[in-house]
Amino acid sequence: MKKFLPVFALLFIFQILQAQQSPEEFLGYELGTNFTRHADVVNYFEHVATSSPLVQYQQYGKTNEGRPLTYAVISSEENLGNLENIRKNHLQSAGLAENSSSAEPDKAIVWLSYNVHGNEASSTEAAMATLYNLITEHRDWLQNTVVIIDPCVNPDGRDRYVNWYNQVKADPYNPAQSATEHHEPWPGGRPNHYLFDLNRDWAWATQVETRERLKVYNQWMPHIHVDFHEQGINEPYYFAPAAEPFHEIITPFQKEFQTKIGKNNARYFDEEGWLFFTKERFDLLYPSYGDTYPTYMGAIGMTFEQAGHGRAGLGIITDEGYVLTLKDRLAHHFTTGISTVEVASQNVKELSDNFGEYFANTGNNTFRYKSYVLSGSEDQLAAVKELLDRHDIRYGYTGQQRIKGYSYDTGKNGSMDASENALVVSTSQPKGKMAKVLLEPATKLNDSLTYDITAWSLPYAYGMDAIASNRSVSTTSKTVSNPVSNTANPSGAGYISKWGSMQDARFLADLIKAEVKVRFSEVPFSSEGKEFERGSLIITKSDNRSLENFDRKVVEIANKHSRQLITASTSFAGSGPDFGSPEVKLINKQRIAVLKGEGTSSLNVGEVWHFFEQDLNYPVTRIDTDYFENVDLSPFDVLVVPEGYYGRIFDDPVLDKITGWVRNGGKLIAIGSATGYFSDRDGFSLKSKKTRPVEDTATTGNLVPYSQRERERIKKTITGSIIKTKVDNTHPMAFGYKDVYFSLKLDSDSYQLLNDGYNVAYIQELDVVAGFTGSEATKNLENSVIFGEERLGSGSVIYLVDNPLFRNFWENGKLFFVNSIFFVNNNKFRL
């Protein structure tokens, strides 16, 4: 006997379907005829979730500018009613969650990420079309597939681009390439609020968008992840399979399934007569992309790139003479998104079985090293544990034992006497492959033509002693230490605190902001039977006699930062300088300016800006290059010049102004390519090391074949390699460091050792420990300065040839920057 739904139920369903609007109906315009503001995208997703039983829509965080970060889960009504069980069963079957499940996973999990680069704005428009199409045209796929859509990974960047475009576009739009609407002003809409490239932040998780997204991503761990992008206006469309090099842990199945999706995409594109390309340019090596990170987490991770980018607007004439429209662009992204879901729905068991095998790590010979042992200070260990926790990578503790294996410090087999606090990260865990990617000493390269840096090993990035062992190192639980709890001692002469980490730097910054006067020692000393290294902070009662509640304030700030204070009963040192010595200097409350705007690298400006506001929590003044020539520098103590090209900005009068300000006591910090502007100039001692000519092509001609020119060029490049340098750790810029520093070198720029200055970190004999370096690029690196200082009058110019703030993940470089600001040439306290 058939059962029929009551009439009222049918009417209810009819009303829901009637209320559910297409994007065009809801927004009031056809997709592709306007760029949609982020708030309206959110409103549309909320509308669909409210009107459809096939969609759940949630917020997972907020951007720096307060915009919501959101994701939608789309599946059948039955699946959504059982969603938590589906998720847990998926994770448990792969060993990614406790309590094994006997249920066979029967759902594919597909995650689609749109608009990670704000001015690659067609993909968010496609996200709305994809959402509506799935719930109206492809409900059958949703029976065995859970689709997660993040409609806009970078809302701040998107709105920066969309708001600008809507202000300047012609009506109707002007497709001429010369039109204003095809030329974004600095910094463009690509980055987030802090001008970071969020597509390079997945592994390092320095940005709030990434940190909040990873919480949800690691709760789901999808089978497939697609990151939707845009590229130059003349390149039609790119989809997987990806280009070489592939990291060695990527499985044959992952490569094959990429191809399966690519062929399905190609089928649709061929039907429409749309051009595309595959297997070129976008490789799978650097772990912090939106395709590689998911791949290393077991997914089929892919980048899809549509022609357009921030130049295309609503329509632009390409170099081939046709008009590329926003309608075209979103149609292409819509098609590949739908195609990907289709392939997933058709291959659920294959995806699930191979996903489980990936995390089982059975029959896998890629693990040369079974354990990575990391030793360092409590602060270093805390920093690296925080990162591992973000990725749910498990770790234990060594206890006291001797560990043998590959030594990161020496580059050969050695040993380490591990303390009970040393970390052990084993590859014998579900996320062992990701552990290998992040921690291995050097990444294997099967092709030197890559899209990004080729070295990133965490022990080098965090400045830790490490051993890679080819055996499984036993672990023990660690006794939970009590939190630091200092107490005030008004009868003492003051307090001493160590120096050697960013946690110490944040403590100093908070003290200075609270008007606490702080000294540092330029030489080692002892007090109260304890030894203190250079850079140790000394906070005296004498300096702070006029500060109300001095002892209570210092103790509160120290406890906030978990800094252990040593109470000094007297200013008389056991050895070394007393507190009143000229070697113990007061630290100024530095007034810092940072250049930004045309000519500067927006990425490095963002790194500096983010570092001060989010990492150090210390105020800075940003000054635009448009009006820099009219700025009075006298109110500032420090001027940070980020990477960039300053030929048109620093003309002779401006350079004279800067030089005069330095001579009067200012401190100029030039980062990366900005150092090149000051080299080989009168008044500055920095001299570039000229590239040696390979051959005299003026007489012989360049006979390198056309097809080999690209590979020939990489001989002159360095793509993010780790190079061992020597350090003068008696110089204030290097306080808190050992006599060796592993620098992340991003280019082949090199400068002679300073004759009239201080070579703080430098390359004497070249020692590349990881990453690709071209044979010609390294010829000038020996006997070159990496970090240096020269004095001009009573001020200083500080050269940071290698950018220590690159993507803000090279933790071990940050203290050089802090030291440059607060310690270097600190001979006169400003009243």
Helices and strands as residue ranges (DSSP letters): H 7-19, H 23-27, H 38-51, E 55-62, E 68-74, H 77-81, H 83-93, E 108-114, H 122-137, G 141-143, E 145-150, H 155-168, G 180-182, G 198-200, H 208-220, E 224-231, E 237-238, E 243-246, H 252-272, E 283-284, H 292-296, E 300-307, G 309-311, E 315-317, E 323-325, H 326-346, H 348-360, E 371-375, H 378-390, E 396-397, E 401-407, E 412-418, E 423-426, H 432-439, H 458-461, E 465-469, E 494-497, H 502-513, E 519-521, E 525-527, E 530-532, E 537-540, H 550-560, E 566-568, E 584-586, E 592-596, H 602-610, I 611-616, E 621-624, G 628-630, E 638-641, H 652-663, E 667-671, G 672-674, H 675-678, H 697-700, G 706-708, H 709-713, G 714-716, E 721-727, G 732-734, E 740-745, E 757-763, E 768-770, E 784-792, E 795-800, G 806-808, G 811-813, H 814-822
